[in-house]
Amino acid sequence: MDLQTRKIEFIQEFLKLQSEEAIARLEKLLKKERETGASPMTKEELNRRIDQSEADFKNNRFKRSSELLSKYK
């Protein structure tokens, strides 16, 4: 099944929904998807980010989870 057909079938099922709660969950999911952008990382980008994270850790450029949690208490 191609993407266009899947979209149409999804919309048809969406229009049948009667639950406001289900619609709210789908709206939230759609908003999150738009915010994050749905483009997956390339292998090179992932490896670059891993290398950067490891370098940051070695150079003590990080925060412990306890520090982050205390900020939001």
N, C-alpha and C positions, 0 to 999 in steps of 0.2 A: 504494500500500500504506500503510495507516495505521500509526501508531506501535505500537499494541498488537500487531499482526500481526508487525511487524518484531522486536519484543522476543521474541515466542514463537519465531520462526524462529532468532533469535540463540541463545536458550537451547538449542534443539534441537541446533544445530550445536556449541555449547559442550559439551554432554553427550557428544558423539561424540569429542571430543578425547582422544588417548591420550598426548600429549606433555606432560610436567610443565613443560618449558621454555615451551611455548606458553601453558599455564595461568598460569604465573608472570608472563609478560609481560602477559597480560590482567588479572590481579589488580593489577599495578603500574599499568596504565593506568586501571583503575577507581578505584583509590585516589587517583591524581593528579586524576582528574576530580571526585571528591568533595571533595578539598581545595581545588581552585580554584573550585568552584562553576561550574556550566555556564551561568551567565546572561551573555549578551553585553552589552557596554556600549552605551548609547544614543549617538547621534551627539553629543548635548549633553555627556554625560559624557566622551566621548573628547576633544572640543574643550576642555573644562574642564581635563582632565589635560594636554593639550598646552600650553595657556596657562600652567598652573602650572609645567610643566617649563621652558618658555622663560623665565619670570620667575626661576626658581631659577638658571638658567644665567647670566642677566644679572647677578644679584646674587651671583655666585660661590658659590652653595650647591650644590656638586657635588663628586664625587671622580673623579679620573682612573682609568682602568682599571688603570694601573700601581700606583696606591695600593691598590686593591682586591686585586689579585693578590698584592702583597707581604704583605698581611695573612694570606693563606692559604698562604704558603710555609713 
